[in-house]
Each structure stands twice: as structure tokens, then as C-alpha cells.
Amino acid sequence: MYTNPAGMSLLDGTQMSGNGILVVGFSTFEVDEDQTTVEGGNPRDSEPALIPSFYYSRQYKEDWHFGVSLNVPTGFGSSNGPNWSGRYYSDEFSLVYVALSPAVSYRVSEDFSIGAATRIMYSSSETSARVNNSLVGQRFDDGKLTAEADGAGAGFSISALYSFSPDTRVGLVYNSKVNIDMDTEVDLSNVRLPPEIIDRIQGQTIEIADNVPMNVGLGLYHRMQNDRDFTLDVVWVEFSDFGVTDISLEGGDLKAPDDRYNDFFVVTAGTSWPVNAKMRGTVGVMWMQQPVDDDKRGFGIDLDEMWGIGAGINYKLDSGNDIALNVDLLDTGSAPIDTGDALFKGRVVGKSEDPYSLMVGFTYNWR
């Protein structure tokens, strides 16, 4: 319904799926005290997050399917704290997307299906950084810069599914860019600048992560005679169009770089096999290309090359419904950061230690 609407043509009758994923991060950012010029030390550790989703599909006559999904396709967040060394670059950052996607599929022939969906997205973002009020020979408490934004936008998805045989099929999907019409409010508190400069800054319009990037995906499925199956998926993301995610104040100027990110590929592969009449086992691997160069990485979205492995079980209940439990371990990379020297913000150098995240997912399918 969400990743390839044409795939609904493989579902019989009415089906629903509810899913929840608990994400626990173990990574900690370690400041290099020898190169960092601002006192304060390391940021706070990350907190667990729970990500829900829901999917519904209904067959209409023989060849038509209609469905809808409600999920959180992506999100980022950090709560670094107001006292660490990088507080003038990032204090807190959050960016969450919620997507409602009505979808339809049509079986053109026994072997070929097409699908389409509308992506209606709501985005909410809040980013803040401390402001250095101190002058040469004078020490003042830090001020605070906050930018809050929310808005909605819409895009579309088109997809196709072709079966070479009952056991082998290939899927193709195109997801358009979604431009979010963001309403942004910039606020300065306890900042030692002339009122006219503060008014100018607070009157600026900043589009924070206002584009959900376009992406294209290709997937292959094959089932063997022993009922073991294999999948391979490749997705290309136009992440260079993502937009602004970091803001800070330097003197009387608002800094909001919009050229941090690069396009990237994601590759996943997996297999499942029957354990017994009611249970299947699954294992998989994932690789994501580095989306941002080391010399451009910021504290808002500090992505690096990523690897992942996962395993799970699917159990069929006597009612005909089934449940699935999955556990994934991600290596999110050391993500080194060197901000370079800045007069009012200083230099912050460091990297992530123990860069791992654990994802535990539970799914209930009504069939």
C-alpha cells in the first residue's frame, strides 16, 4: 500500500496490518577536547522512540484493490542539551513526517499490475541553538535561537508489478517529491543585539526541510521449490533536494546552510523459509550509501554510511491472522564532525562512539 501500491493485487479480500517499531540508540557523540575550543563536553544521550503504522487493503471485484496507509515514513531528532560544547550549533532538533496515503491497484493481466497512491504529508520541526552573548573580557549568559515550523503537502506514487512466473516477480515504484508548505516562526530570547537586528532576524522566512525527496525503487522476489524465498531491493533517493536542517546565529546573521546532502542508494536483501506448518523465519541485510560528506556534516542530521542485519519470525494463528516479530541491528557509522573555526560559535570536533541502534518491530496482520 505504501512502498508499492501495485502489490495490493496479490492480496485477497480485506486485509489490515498494524505495526510498531521501538528504536533504541546506543551511540554517543564524543567531543575531541584537544581540538574543540568551547567548554562544555559531550551532549546528552539519545532516548528511545516508538514508531507506529497502519495499513488497510480491500479487494473490489477481481481486478481492483483500494487501500490506505497511515505511517511515519521518516523522522530525526536529538536533544543535545544547553550546556555542551556544540550548543551554539545545535541545542535540540526534531523533524517528523506523518503520511496518509490512499492507494489503488489494477490487475491489467494475470502477470501485470499497476498501482498509484496520493501522499498527503504533515511535517513538524523544531530546531534550537544557544547564542553566545559574551564579549572580549565580559561574560554574559547565553541567549537562545528557536525555529518552529509545521505544514502539509502532497505528492504521488506510481508503481508496477510484473510476474515472470508464479514464483518470480519484479516491482518498480516512483515516488514524487513532496513539497511541504511550512509556516516557520523564528524566535530570539535573551540575545544581546540591537532591537532592529532582532526584528529583522525574527522576520526572516526559512524553509526547514520543506522537501521530501523524490525516490525510485526496484525490487525482485523469487520463491524456490522448497518454499524458501529471496528478495532484493534497490532504492535511489534524491536527498540533495532535502533542504535546511541546521540553523544558528553568528553575530547578527542567521546561518542556514542548504547544500549539506547528497543523493544516495539503499540496498536490502533478505530470505525467508518455513520452520514448520505455522512459522516462517526471516533474515536480511541492509546497506545505505553515505548521504553527507564528512566536511559538511552537521549536528541536526548527522548521517553516515549505514549497515544493518535483521532476523524475525512470522507465526500464523488458528484464526487465520498472523503476527511477526523482527529485531534489527544497525551500524550507523562514526559520523565525524569538524565545524571549523567560527568567531562566535567556536570550533567543535568529535565523532560517535558505539554507533549502533536496535530496532524491535511487532506486526499484527488481519487476513
Secondary structure, 3 states (H helix, E strand, C coil): CCCCHHHHHHCCCEEEEEEEEEEEECCEEEECCCCCCCCCCCCCCCCCEEEEEEEEEEEECCCEEEEEEEECCCEEEEECCCCCCCCCCCCEEEEEEEEEEEEEEEECCCCEEEEEEEEEEEEEEEEEEEECCCECCECCCCEEEEEEEEEEEEEEEEEEEEEEECCEEEEEEEECCEECEEEEEEEEECCCCCHHHHHHHHCCCCCECCEECCEEEEEEEEECCCCCEEEEEEEEECHHHCCECCCEEECCEEECCCCCECCEEEEEEEEEEECCCCEEEEEEEEEECCCECHHHCCCCCCCCCEEEEEEEEEEECCCCCEEEEEEEEEECCCCCEECCCCCCCCCCEEEEECCEEEEEEEEEEEC
